[in-house]
Amino acid sequence: MTDPDTIAAIATAGGTGAVALIRVSGPAAIDVATRACLQAPGPARRASLRTIRDSAGRVLDQVLLTLFVAPASYTGENTIEITTHGGRLVTRRVLERLLECGARHARPGEFTERAFLHGKLDLTQAEAVMDLISAQSDLALRAAHEQLDGRLGQLTESLRTDLIGLVAHVEAWIDFPEEDIDPETGSALDFRIASLQDRIASLLATADQGRILREGLRTVLCGLPNAGKSSLLNRLLGTARAIVSDTAGTTRDTIEEMLVVDGVPLRLIDTAGLRLAGDDIEEEGIRRAHLEATRADLRILVADASLPPSAALPPDLPAAPREILVLNKSDLGIHPAWDAPDALPLSCHTATGIDALRRKIRELADLGEADWGEHSVAVNARHRDCLQTAAAALTRARELLAAAAAAEMAALDLREALDALGEIAGKVDSEEILGEIFSRFCIGK
């Protein structure tokens, strides 16, 4: 693959800093840098001091310029990395000069897209680059590194290799009956497909972990008014994010914040107290609170420990996949009617029990080192959809192969499964897939 365009972009975050990085990649990268500096780059992979000048010869900045010669570069093309001083204006002026000298501004993710198109990365590794940039916890960082190292690509390629052999065998049996190809016994063929399904299922089982690592465990604080939900939010955040008042109904809308608790990324949501509404605004807040309670990955039910359960717990809450009952205000004493051995006594006033709550959140998130394993992967939503398509196609193939007359249809389903697995690592061409993935990247990456 050869792209005639040479692209350039600022690769560091906006703002003022000590230095900034500008990337140039493409067939004319060396010529663009030479025109901008009025001097050729130095030896490959060695930083050279250069001066970038405007079209009138005036100095824009003194920079460090490093050349990476194709194919030994991130993109697989000739690539120039220019380290400038980190002011907004100076980096913008240097970039503008590079564009004047023959480069065009890169699209979001275009550098990594070119790395994929030149075979430097498979599609799972390209996605891992974005995961690495956006990781908010050590476990998310570790998962991104696993994927960037090619772990998921290796697993899906192994599945594809085995499936290719299976497809070839079935199609040869169909197309060349005169060659007396052994179709295998029905049970042996079924076993091979079932084995593939089991391996796909093990990857699909990591989808929930992957979503939590990338988006955060959707954690909803709910309970009756004045139970201490907003106080607990502030305690976990370590800042006075929510207004706290003795007046019931103070929180009328959901408040959402991201934080990391014992290595687990949380999307923490505070909700309105669950009671009969006093006005239309509070009624809408309560409706949203019920909605968030049903969508939660983890629900923290906050109750006033000084009241009996009948007066401290909201009625008619739907079941949650994970729930922690917190008995707040335990410093005021726990009402003797409470009989909940798994409940966590806590005081937002004194911070007693906060550490125990953090440990419980980590335990229920199923993201501990023991659960994570030595070489785990965490598939994203796109991978999950491809794996589900492959699994469904294999199921149909097994059903059809049970009837020998339907072998041709089964072969088509096996082909569909093969294509779906190929999409994960980018073995199947699709401009729509590539455009969707790389559009989420930042400019310069």
Secondary structure by P-SEA (a helix, b strand, c coil): ccccbbbbbbccccccccbbbbbbbccaaaaaaaaaaccccccccbbbbbbbbccccccccbbbbbbbcccccccccbbbbbbccccaaaaaaaaaaaaaacccccccaaaaaaaaaaccccaaaaaaaaaaaacccaaaaaaaaaaaaaaaaaaaaaaaaaaaaaaaaaaaaacccccccccccaaaaaaaaaaaaaaaaaaaaaaaaaaaaacccbbbbbbcccccaaaaaaaaacccccccccccccccbbbbbbbbcccbbbbbbbbccccccccaaaaaaaaaaaaaaaaccccbbbbccccccccccccccccccbbbbbbcccccccccccccccbbbbbcccccaaaaaaaaaaaaacccccccccbbbbbcaaaaaaaaaaaaaaaaaaaaaccccaaaaaaaaaaaaaaaaaaaccccccaaaaaaaaccccccc
